[in-house]
Amino acid sequence: MTKQACARPVKLVDAASAVPRRNVRWWWPAGVVAAFTVFALLAATSCGQPTAHGSPVGAATSSPPPGTMTYPEPNRTHVLTKVHYDHSPPVGGNHSPVWLNCGIYDIPVANENAVHSLEHGAVWVTYLPSLPPAELDSLRTLVKASYRGPGRYVILSPYPGQSAPVIASAWGHQLTLQTPTDPRLQSFIDYFRQGPQDLERAGRCSGGTGSPIG
């Protein structure tokens, strides 16, 4: 995304200097107010547009759903070795140089590839393999309906041993859920799919590794 240039601040003294010196005592405050008003309008029109890491693109909600946990994840180096993450599933950190193709998987995927996709703005939804078939079908339907463009930017995969039946993860953020019908899951996807946490706005979610089934 091309970064827009902000309007240059208005010099507050300009408005006052235009007034005759003998009237400065009375008109200088008014000049300051006028100049400040112009500055505020320019800032609102020129600098209020979303930046590459600002407001989420097309998000249906203006904030993360209740219960979303936020974790600082400053490390994002490409590595060729297995990474020991501090969360399960991970929500960021060092990762493989190859991202995971977004989509639906019926087998566990490598953390290191999935984390790279999180860096590209994907949402990773994971579930316990013991999830009842009807709930799994519901989850797959929701995920497929949440795809964005050819890159999709949503991943679904089983994750043995996780702490809740369903967990939604984005870079630095995570939400645990007891059921896939919880409306917060859709809100999480809508907010974080290519959302404000996206570290590589132009990052792809296809052309990497993995063969999703849907």
C-alpha positions in Angstrom: 0.0 0.0 0.0 1.3 3.5 -0.9 1.9 5.5 2.2 0.0 8.8 2.0 1.8 12.0 3.0 0.2 13.9 5.9 -0.7 17.6 5.5 2.0 19.9 6.7 1.1 21.6 10.0 -0.1 25.1 9.7 2.2 27.7 11.4 0.1 29.2 14.2 1.9 32.6 13.9 0.7 33.1 10.3 -2.8 33.9 11.3 -1.8 36.3 14.0 0.9 38.1 11.9 -1.7 39.0 9.3 -3.5 41.2 11.9 -2.2 44.8 12.5 0.1 45.0 15.4 -2.1 47.3 17.4 -4.9 44.7 17.4 -2.7 41.7 18.3 -3.8 41.8 21.9 -7.4 41.0 20.9 -7.0 39.1 17.6 -4.1 36.8 18.3 -6.2 34.2 20.3 -8.7 34.1 17.5 -5.9 33.6 15.0 -4.6 30.6 16.9 -8.0 29.0 17.1 -8.5 29.5 13.3 -5.1 28.0 12.5 -5.7 25.1 14.8 -9.0 24.4 13.2 -7.4 24.3 9.7 -4.7 22.0 11.0 -7.3 19.7 12.5 -9.3 19.5 9.3 -6.2 18.8 7.3 -5.2 16.0 9.7 -8.6 14.5 9.5 -8.8 14.4 5.7 -5.1 13.7 4.9 -3.9 11.5 7.7 -7.1 9.6 8.7 -6.8 6.9 6.0 -5.9 3.4 7.1 -2.2 2.5 6.8 -0.7 -0.8 6.0 -0.9 -1.8 9.6 -3.8 0.3 10.6 -7.5 -0.5 10.5 -8.4 -3.9 9.1 -9.4 -4.2 5.5 -13.1 -4.8 5.2 -13.4 -5.9 8.8 -17.0 -6.4 10.0 -16.1 -5.5 13.6 -14.2 -2.5 15.0 -12.5 -4.4 17.8 -11.5 -8.0 18.7 -14.2 -10.1 20.3 -14.4 -10.4 24.1 -11.9 -13.0 25.5 -9.2 -12.3 22.9 -5.8 -12.6 24.5 -2.9 -10.5 23.2 0.7 -11.6 23.4 3.8 -9.7 22.3 5.6 -11.6 19.6 8.7 -9.6 18.5 10.7 -12.5 17.0 10.0 -13.2 13.3 13.3 -14.6 11.9 13.2 -17.3 9.2 14.8 -20.5 10.5 15.3 -24.0 9.1 15.0 -25.8 12.5 12.1 -26.8 14.7 10.9 -24.0 16.9 9.8 -24.4 20.5 6.9 -21.9 20.9 5.6 -20.4 24.1 1.9 -21.0 23.1 0.1 -24.0 21.8 -1.0 -23.4 19.0 1.6 -20.6 18.5 0.6 -17.0 17.8 3.9 -15.8 16.3 7.7 -16.1 16.6 10.5 -17.4 14.4 9.2 -19.6 11.6 10.0 -21.4 8.4 10.8 -19.4 5.3 8.0 -21.2 3.6 4.4 -20.3 4.5 1.5 -22.7 4.7 -1.2 -22.5 2.0 -4.4 -21.4 3.5 -7.4 -23.7 3.5 -8.9 -26.7 5.3 -6.7 -29.6 6.4 -7.8 -32.9 7.9 -4.3 -33.6 9.4 -2.1 -31.5 11.7 0.2 -29.0 10.0 3.7 -27.8 10.9 3.7 -24.9 13.4 6.6 -23.3 11.6 4.8 -23.0 8.3 1.5 -21.9 9.8 3.2 -19.2 11.8 4.6 -17.8 8.6 1.0 -17.6 7.3 0.0 -15.7 10.5 2.7 -13.2 9.6 1.0 -12.7 6.3 -2.3 -11.8 8.0 -3.9 -15.3 8.1 -6.2 -16.5 10.9 -5.5 -20.1 12.0 -8.4 -22.0 13.5 -7.5 -25.3 15.2 -9.6 -28.0 16.8 -9.3 -31.1 18.9 -9.4 -34.3 16.8 -12.2 -35.5 19.1 -14.5 -32.8 18.0 -17.9 -34.4 17.1 -18.4 -34.8 13.3 -21.4 -32.4 13.2 -19.4 -29.7 14.9 -16.5 -30.3 12.6 -18.8 -29.9 9.6 -20.1 -26.7 11.0 -16.6 -25.4 11.5 -15.5 -26.3 8.0 -18.6 -24.5 6.6 -17.8 -21.4 8.6 -14.2 -21.3 7.6 -14.9 -21.8 3.9 -17.5 -19.0 4.0 -14.8 -16.8 5.5 -12.2 -17.1 2.7 -11.0 -13.8 1.2 -9.9 -13.8 -2.4 -7.7 -16.5 -4.0 -5.4 -16.4 -1.0 -8.2 -17.3 1.4 -6.3 -16.1 4.5 -8.0 -18.6 6.9 -6.5 -22.0 7.9 -8.3 -24.8 9.6 -6.5 -27.9 11.0 -6.7 -30.4 13.9 -4.3 -29.7 16.8 -3.9 -32.6 19.2 -3.5 -31.6 22.9 -4.7 -28.0 22.7 -6.4 -26.6 25.7 -9.9 -26.0 24.2 -12.1 -27.7 21.6 -11.6 -24.7 19.2 -8.9 -22.1 19.2 -8.5 -19.2 16.8 -5.1 -17.6 16.4 -3.7 -14.5 14.6 -0.2 -13.0 15.0 0.0 -12.0 18.7 -3.7 -12.8 19.4 -5.7 -15.9 20.4 -9.2 -16.8 21.4 -10.2 -20.1 23.0 -13.7 -21.4 22.4 -15.8 -24.3 23.7 -17.9 -24.7 20.5 -17.5 -23.7 16.8 -21.0 -22.1 17.0 -19.7 -19.4 19.3 -20.4 -16.1 17.4 -17.0 -14.8 18.6 -15.2 -17.1 16.2 -16.7 -15.3 13.2 -15.9 -11.9 14.8 -12.3 -13.0 15.4 -11.9 -14.1 11.8 -13.5 -11.0 10.4 -11.3 -8.7 12.5 -8.0 -10.4 12.2 -8.1 -11.8 8.6 -5.6 -9.4 6.9 -6.2 -7.2 10.0 -4.2 -4.7 11.9 -1.7 -7.3 13.1 -0.8 -8.1 9.5 3.0 -7.7 9.4 3.3 -8.3 5.6 0.3 -6.8 3.9 1.3 -8.1 0.5 2.2 -11.5 1.9 0.7 -14.5 0.1 -1.3 -17.4 1.5 -1.0 -19.6 -1.5 2.0 -20.8 -3.5 3.7 -22.1 -0.4 3.5 -25.6 1.1 0.6 -27.8 2.0 -2.3 -29.3 0.1 -5.6 -28.3 1.7 -8.7 -30.4 1.1 -11.0 -27.5 0.7 
